[in-house]
Amino acid sequence: QVQLVESGGGLVQPGGSLRLSCAASGIIFRLYDMGWYRQAPGKQRELVASFTNGGSTNYADSVGGRFTISRDNAKNTVYLQMNSLKPEDTAVYYCNAHRIIFRVYDYWGQGTQVTVSS
């Protein structure tokens, strides 16, 4: 059974910080590319940050310089540190694990709400 369990979401004021965590089980974690996506009301789901199994990271233009993705393969966990949060960061954030070898393996967490509001 594959599970991605997220935590750390909540309500925060503009300029504040949150740290999201996603703990994976049922996969060989180190072999997977990991990513954080978000979906705001009325908008398409977008990639926020990714961290490949080879160690490469990428960020959406909208969050570059404010967010940091990291992973701890020993703990089967990927993190998203979010600083200087803005109201437009409000969304449901999803953890994703992805790997292609012979076929596509693609798994998603349940999503966690992040609300940035004063």
N, C-alpha and C positions, 0 to 999 in steps of 0.2 A: 504494500500500500504506500503510495507516494503522498506526502503531505508537505505543504508549505504553510507555516504558521507565522503570522505577522503580529507585531505588537509595536506600541509606541505612538500611535496616532492619538489625536485629541484636539482640543481647542487651545489656541495660542494667540497672543496679541501680535500685531505687526511689529517686525523687528526681532521677534523671539526666535527660539530654536526648538527643534524636536529631533530625536534620533529614532528612526524606524529600524526594527529588526525583523528578520525573516529566517526562521529555523527550518531546515529541510530534513526530511527523513524518507527512507525508501529509495534513495538514489545514491550513486557514487558521486558525491557532491563535487569533488575536485575536477571531474570530467565535464562539468556543465558550465556553459555561459550563464551568468546571472544578470538580471536586470530589474529595474524599478520602472513601472509605468504609472500613469495617472489619468484619470478621466474626470473632468469637471462637468457640471450640468450644462447640457446643450452643446458639448464639444466632443470631438473624437478622442479616443484613447491615444495617448502619446508616450513615447519613450522618454523617460527622464534621465536615466543613467544606466550604463551597462558596465559589466566587469567580466571579461572573457576568461575562459579557463587558462589561457596563455598569459594573462596578466595585463591586458589592454583595457583602458577605461575610456568612455566617451560620455558626453553630457549634452543635453539639449541646450540650445542657445539661451533659452529663457532662464536657466538655472546655473549656468556656468559661473564659477567664482563664488557661489553661495552654497552649493550642495557638494557633498563628497560621498562617493560610494566606496565601500571597502568590503572585504570578505575574509573570513577566518575558516579555512578549510578543515582545521582540526575540530572546530565546533559546528561545522556544517551550517554556517550562518553568514548571511549577507546583511550589510547595514547601509542605511542612508542617513547621513548627518545633514540636517537642513538648518541653515543659519540665515539670518536677515530675512525672515519669512515675510511675504507680501500677501495681501488678500487674494491676488490672482493665483497663488499657489494652492488655494482651497480646492480639494478634489478627493476622490477615493484613490488611494495608492495601492498598487498591486505588485506583488513579487512574482517574478517569472524565472523558471529554469528551462534552458533550451539546449538541445544537442542533436546533431544529425550524424548518425553512423548506421548505415544500412536502411534506416528509416528515421522519421522525425520523432523526437521526444520533446514534448512541450507541456509544461506544467505551470499552473497558476495558483497563487494564494487566494484567500477569500476576499481580500481587500480590507483596507483600514482607512477610516475617514480622518482627514486632516482639514481643520477649519481655522483660517487665519482671519480674525476679526477683533475689532475693538469694542 
